[in-house]
Amino acid sequence: LLIFIRLAALVLFLTWRIKHPNQDAIWLWGMSVVCEIWFGFSWLLDQLPKLCPVNRATDLAVLKEKFETPGPDNPTGKSDLPGIDVFVSTADPEKEPPLVTANTILSILAADYPVEKLACYVSDDGGALLTFEAMAEAASFANLWVPFCRKHDIEPRNPETYFNLKRDPYKNKVRADFVKDRRRVKREYDEFKVRINGLPDSIRRRSDAYHAREEIKAMKLHRQKVAAAGDDDVSEPVKILKATWMADGTHWPGTWTTPAPEHSRGDHAGIIQ
């Protein structure tokens, strides 16, 4: 109805424009009328699909038959679906909790799609060690979560959302081992959350321990140099940068908890794999 009302108004307007030319600027009037007719025609073309809309739905059975069923074009039945790369970006683990990012990635990895065709990439603009280690934990938990989702057709695939559903989780589940599997995965997920939430303290304690060790080493080296130089004054404090340390005992190349040159939010390693 709105389309027809606008169409009638458009026709009346163009009719009035054509019947009332501006004799003082006939060329300008002619160009403007041509443009208005063209825009009106293009608007009319845009309205035609709305009169008879086409709604399409994915037919999984047809897709499976075409791309994953043995046939003349695919004798082995190996999946011929296109590869999919999913890019997840984050910037600040304090504003975007790592547990939320981890749940997003677990949901992506558990998608009903051939495993060899699906890849997920995470970009952390903040370069935080917390995000890095949280993603490592998520990748480890995915070894349990993804097979569970595929085996029992779990929806939604986000573990936090799934385990907080109010409906009966055992409804329409016919496999006898579902109850046992769900309890095991739920227990593992609770432990996974505890590990994720404990990462900030773990990283801080680890970095403090390594920093204290480096300070002791630096102090001993300073004393040796002073002794070799024959100077008795060893009271000068030795200051070293307080780095953020990885679990393997090396400096984190990204952003440190205590910012330092080449290790701050705006100045850190560009790519960390």
Secondary structure, DSSP 8 states (H G I E B T S, - for coil): -HHHHHHHHHHHHHHHHHHS--GGGHHHHHHHHHHHHHHHHHHHHHHHHHHS-------HHHHHHHHSS--SS-TT-------EEEEEEE--TTTS-HHHHHHHHHHHHTSSS-GGGEEEEEEETT-BHHHHHHHHHHHHHHHHHHHHHHHHT-SS--HHHHHT-SS-TTTT---TTHHHHHHHHHHHHHHHHHHHHHHHHHHHHHHHHHHHHHHHHHHHHHHHHHHHHT-----S--------B-TTSSB-SSB-SS--TTSBTTBS-S---
